[in-house]
Amino acid sequence: MSANSVSPHRRGRPPKDQTTPDAPRAKLLRTGVAILTEKGFSAIGIEEILASAQVPKGSFYHYFASKDAFGLALIDAYADYFARKLDKWFENEDRAPLQRLRDFITDARSGMARFDYRRGCLVGNLGQEMGVLPEPFRNRLNAVFQDWEVRTAKCLRAAQKAGEIPRGADCNRLAQFFWIGWEGAVLRAKLERRPDALDAFAKGFLAMIKSK
């Protein structure tokens, strides 16, 4: 099936509330996110997603004009999910700021271990495929990374205010460096099917920002 194929037919009438977990659109997005954290976008077909989600083809084209439109919706869904995850850890005022960052790292490491390091980051995976993806994906992916950097910089500034890292440190640049390194570590962990790269990067990053 072509990534740009569009069906003009709409079969049936979907439920009004598509936010419930068992609604077809929600199931397609949830299934698509799970598959794309493990496989490449260009390597999967709509049929695989439909079969896994147990959703008829007519429902797919009721909500998404094409595979590309579905891919963009998956980026948005993953971005929303991950923003909530970052806020959960980074805005937990019961923990010291750098401990919040450690908590996120621990949670992410546990998440990868739960799936035997076969699943990584959807945004990072798509970034690896950018040479064969439609151009609109580029801006959407860049925007997600920039959002993560903003949230991380806020946490680092809190650490700075608490005296955990030097006042002269550039938190925006440190946040950018964190995501460049973390995404590379996630990719290496998937490749090796073990957490060594995650642990090495986390240890190095935390040591670096304390000594600046």
Secondary structure, DSSP 8 states (H G I E B T S, - for coil): --TT-------S---S---STTSHHHHHHHHHHHHHTTS-GGG--HHHHHHHHT--HHHHHHH-SSHHHHHHHHHHHHHHHHHHHHHHHHT-TTS-HHHHHHHHHHHHHHHHHHTTT----HHHHHHHTGGGS-THHHHHHHHHHHHHHHHHHHHHHHHHHTTSS-TT--HHHHHHHHHHHHHHHHHHHHHHTSSHHHHHHHHHHHHHHHH-
